[in-house]
């Protein structure tokens, strides 16, 4: 098993940053300014990381990829949950 400390640290940094975005969305219910395309690309990147781990380097780091995939997916879910109301609020305030 060839576990990369730097890969683990990278994934842990990402795992710490996404909950901040999620907490802000849950608290304010404002998601305008977030990019669903960006989050989708990140999700696809994590999927590729998981596939690589499963095929070529099956180790415990796959769980960090999976955790990150889940939290970004939850952030994307929140985007779609709140964006309609955000747009209506923006339109009514103009």
C-alpha positions as CSV (number, residue, x, y, z in Angstrom):
1,X,0.0,0.0,0.0
2,X,1.5,3.3,-1.1
3,X,-0.5,6.0,0.7
4,X,0.5,9.6,-0.1
5,X,0.6,11.9,2.9
6,X,0.3,14.9,0.5
7,X,-2.8,13.5,-1.1
8,X,-4.3,12.9,2.4
9,X,-3.5,16.5,3.4
10,X,-5.0,17.9,0.2
11,X,-8.2,16.0,0.8
12,X,-8.3,17.0,4.4
13,X,-7.9,20.7,3.5
14,X,-10.8,20.4,1.1
15,X,-12.8,18.5,3.7
16,X,-12.4,21.4,6.0
17,X,-13.3,24.1,3.6
18,X,-16.6,22.7,2.2
19,X,-18.4,22.6,5.5
20,X,-17.8,26.4,5.9
21,X,-19.7,26.9,2.6
22,X,-22.4,24.5,3.7
23,X,-22.8,26.2,7.1
24,X,-23.1,29.6,5.5
25,X,-25.8,28.4,3.1
26,X,-27.7,26.7,5.9
27,X,-27.5,29.8,8.1
28,X,-28.3,32.5,5.5
29,X,-30.1,30.4,2.9
30,X,-28.3,32.6,0.3
31,X,-26.5,30.7,-2.5
32,X,-26.3,33.4,-5.1
33,X,-22.7,33.6,-6.2
34,X,-22.1,29.9,-5.9
35,X,-21.5,28.1,-9.2
36,X,-23.3,24.8,-9.7
37,X,-21.1,24.1,-12.7
38,X,-18.0,24.5,-10.6
39,X,-19.4,22.2,-7.9
40,X,-20.4,19.6,-10.6
41,X,-16.9,19.6,-12.0
42,X,-15.5,19.1,-8.5
43,X,-17.8,16.2,-8.0
44,X,-16.7,14.6,-11.2
45,X,-13.1,15.1,-10.2
46,X,-13.8,13.3,-6.9
47,X,-15.5,10.5,-8.8
48,X,-12.4,10.1,-11.0
49,X,-10.2,10.0,-7.8
50,X,-12.4,7.3,-6.4
51,X,-12.2,5.3,-9.6
52,X,-8.5,5.6,-9.7
53,X,-8.2,4.5,-6.1
54,X,-10.4,1.5,-6.6
55,X,-8.6,0.4,-9.8
56,X,-5.0,1.2,-9.2
57,X,-4.2,2.2,-5.6
58,X,-6.9,0.8,-3.4
59,X,-6.2,2.2,0.1
60,X,-8.1,4.1,2.8
61,X,-7.7,7.4,1.1
62,X,-10.7,6.4,-1.1
63,X,-12.9,7.2,2.0
64,X,-11.6,10.8,2.0
65,X,-12.5,11.2,-1.7
66,X,-16.0,9.7,-0.9
67,X,-16.4,12.1,2.1
68,X,-15.5,15.1,0.0
69,X,-17.8,13.9,-2.8
70,X,-20.7,13.7,-0.3
71,X,-20.1,17.1,1.2
72,X,-19.8,18.9,-2.2
73,X,-22.9,17.0,-3.3
74,X,-24.7,18.3,-0.3
75,X,-23.6,21.9,-1.0
76,X,-24.9,21.4,-4.6
77,X,-28.2,20.1,-3.2
78,X,-28.5,23.3,-1.0
79,X,-27.8,25.4,-4.1
80,X,-30.8,23.9,-5.9
81,X,-32.9,24.0,-2.8
82,X,-32.4,27.8,-2.2
83,X,-31.6,29.3,-5.6
84,X,-35.3,29.7,-6.6
85,X,-36.2,31.6,-3.5
86,X,-33.0,33.7,-3.8
87,X,-33.9,34.7,-7.3
88,X,-37.5,35.5,-6.3
89,X,-36.2,37.6,-3.4
90,X,-33.7,39.4,-5.7
91,X,-36.4,40.1,-8.3
92,X,-38.9,41.5,-5.7
93,X,-36.3,43.8,-4.2
94,X,-35.6,45.5,-7.5
